[in-house]
Amino acid sequence: MQGSQLSAEQECRLAAIACVVHAKDAVRSMTLLNDRYSRGTKSVPSSWDLVAAVRGKKVPVQLRRDGQEFVASFESGEELR
């Protein structure tokens, strides 16, 4: 993506996608570890405070689960589902 300029909205969307992929992977890992053979159970978090790097810029993202969906919130107040 060198040479292209991303708008602030595109940066937020890209950061949200990266954070959702990370969170889904974490939830899947915790679910697999919490099978009936494990000794301890870990609770799956319902929210994450993450920072995504988009073209060298750090974008703070607050991610929360809303049922089966993820909602990403940004410092600007914008929310993406």
C-alpha positions in Angstrom: 0.0 0.0 0.0 2.9 2.3 -0.5 2.1 5.5 -2.3 -1.6 5.5 -1.3 -3.1 7.9 1.2 -5.6 6.5 3.6 -8.3 8.7 5.0 -8.9 8.8 8.8 -12.0 6.6 8.2 -10.0 4.1 6.3 -7.4 3.9 9.0 -10.1 3.3 11.6 -11.7 0.5 9.5 -8.3 -1.2 8.9 -7.4 -0.9 12.6 -10.9 -2.3 13.5 -10.4 -5.3 11.2 -7.0 -6.1 12.7 -8.3 -5.9 16.2 -11.4 -8.1 15.5 -9.1 -10.8 13.9 -6.9 -10.7 17.0 -9.8 -10.9 19.4 -11.5 -13.7 17.5 -8.2 -15.7 17.6 -8.0 -15.1 21.3 -11.6 -16.2 21.9 -11.0 -19.3 19.8 -7.8 -20.2 21.7 -9.6 -19.7 25.1 -12.5 -21.8 23.9 -10.2 -24.6 22.8 -8.3 -24.5 26.1 -11.5 -24.6 28.1 -12.5 -28.0 27.0 -13.7 -30.6 29.4 -10.2 -32.0 30.0 -8.6 -28.7 31.2 -8.2 -28.2 34.9 -8.8 -24.5 35.1 -11.2 -22.5 33.0 -10.5 -19.0 31.7 -13.3 -16.6 31.2 -13.5 -15.1 27.8 -13.2 -11.3 28.0 -16.1 -9.2 26.7 -13.9 -6.2 25.9 -10.3 -5.4 24.9 -8.3 -2.2 24.9 -5.9 -2.6 21.9 -3.6 -0.5 19.8 -3.3 -1.2 16.1 -0.4 0.0 13.9 -1.6 1.4 10.6 1.2 2.6 8.3 3.4 3.4 11.4 0.6 5.3 13.2 -0.7 3.8 16.4 -4.5 3.7 16.5 -6.1 3.0 19.9 -9.2 0.8 19.6 -11.6 -0.3 22.3 -13.3 -3.5 21.2 -16.3 -5.1 22.9 -18.5 -8.0 22.2 -22.2 -7.4 21.6 -23.7 -10.8 21.3 -22.0 -12.4 18.3 -20.8 -9.1 16.9 -17.8 -7.0 17.8 -18.1 -3.2 18.2 -14.9 -1.1 17.7 -14.8 2.3 19.4 -12.2 5.0 18.7 -11.0 8.1 20.4 -13.0 10.3 18.0 -16.2 8.7 19.3 -16.8 6.8 16.1 -18.1 3.2 16.5 -17.9 0.4 13.9 -19.8 -2.9 13.9 
